[in-house]
Amino acid sequence: MSATPAATNPEAPARRRRKTEIGVVTSDKMNKTRRVEIERLVPHPKYGKFLRRRTICHAHDEQNATHVGDIVEIMETRPLSKLKRWRITRIVRAGAQQALAGEGETSKAAAPVPAPSES
């Protein structure tokens, strides 16, 4: 018995759109895996004050392109391992790692010039 894909079988139900979330990479120590935190605000049931809650997802990064502090978009996918159920689709904004990398390359022209002393 051969399995036919949903695209060729008109009776098969259409697949739902996969969930996407935007979060911050908090760990890049694993090979091809990133730990992404998704933060949300939830109102307190009684007092109504908004509380910060976070969800931690392990996402697949095939090229090891993301680093700590990057804001990324992740998409739901089939289980890739015990914890990985998401994959990184794009880097929304590069984090602080890239900004700090060029910080040590300051030239003398950028250094402040002392004011002439009047004597």
C-alpha positions in Angstrom: 0.0 0.0 0.0 1.6 3.3 -1.1 1.1 6.6 0.7 0.0 9.5 -1.4 0.8 13.1 -0.4 -2.0 15.4 0.5 -1.3 17.6 -2.6 -2.2 14.8 -5.0 -5.1 13.4 -2.9 -8.1 15.7 -3.1 -9.9 13.9 -0.2 -7.1 14.5 2.3 -7.5 17.5 4.6 -5.3 20.4 4.0 -2.4 21.0 6.4 -2.7 23.9 8.9 -0.3 26.7 8.8 2.6 26.2 11.2 2.9 28.4 14.2 5.6 31.0 14.2 7.0 32.9 17.2 9.6 35.6 17.7 12.0 35.2 20.6 15.6 35.9 21.8 18.4 33.4 21.6 19.7 32.8 25.2 22.1 29.9 24.5 24.2 28.9 21.5 26.5 26.4 23.3 25.0 23.3 21.5 25.8 22.4 17.9 23.0 23.2 15.5 20.6 23.9 18.5 19.6 27.2 20.0 17.7 27.9 23.2 15.1 30.6 22.4 13.0 32.5 25.0 9.6 33.8 24.0 8.3 36.4 26.4 4.7 37.3 26.8 2.6 39.5 29.1 -0.3 37.9 31.0 -2.8 39.8 33.2 -3.0 38.7 36.9 -6.4 36.9 37.3 -7.4 39.0 40.3 -5.5 42.3 40.2 -5.1 42.8 36.4 -1.4 43.7 36.6 0.5 42.4 33.7 3.1 39.7 34.6 6.0 38.6 32.4 5.9 35.0 31.5 8.4 33.2 29.2 8.4 30.0 27.2 11.7 28.3 26.4 12.0 26.4 23.1 14.9 24.5 21.7 15.2 25.3 18.0 17.2 23.8 15.1 19.8 26.1 13.4 21.4 24.2 10.6 24.2 26.7 9.8 24.9 27.7 13.4 24.3 31.3 12.2 22.6 32.7 15.4 24.2 33.8 18.6 23.2 34.9 22.1 21.1 38.1 22.0 19.8 37.6 18.4 16.1 38.1 17.9 14.9 35.3 15.7 11.7 33.9 14.2 11.1 30.2 14.8 8.6 27.9 13.1 6.9 24.8 14.5 8.2 21.5 12.9 8.2 17.8 13.4 10.1 16.4 16.4 13.8 16.6 15.6 15.1 15.3 18.9 14.0 14.8 22.5 13.5 18.6 23.0 13.6 20.2 19.5 10.2 20.9 18.0 11.1 24.3 16.4 13.5 25.5 13.7 14.9 29.0 13.1 13.5 30.5 9.9 15.2 33.9 10.0 17.2 36.3 12.1 15.0 39.4 12.7 17.8 41.4 14.3 21.4 40.5 15.2 22.2 40.8 18.9 24.9 42.4 21.0 27.6 39.8 20.0 28.1 41.5 16.5 28.0 45.0 18.0 30.7 44.1 20.5 32.9 42.4 17.9 33.8 45.7 16.2 34.2 47.6 19.4 38.0 46.9 19.8 38.8 48.4 16.4 38.7 52.1 17.4 41.0 54.5 15.5 42.9 57.4 16.9 40.7 59.8 15.0 37.7 58.8 17.1 39.6 59.5 20.4 38.7 62.8 22.1 41.2 65.6 21.5 42.3 67.5 24.6 41.4 71.2 24.7 44.3 73.7 24.3 45.3 75.1 27.7 45.5 78.9 28.1 48.6 80.0 30.0 
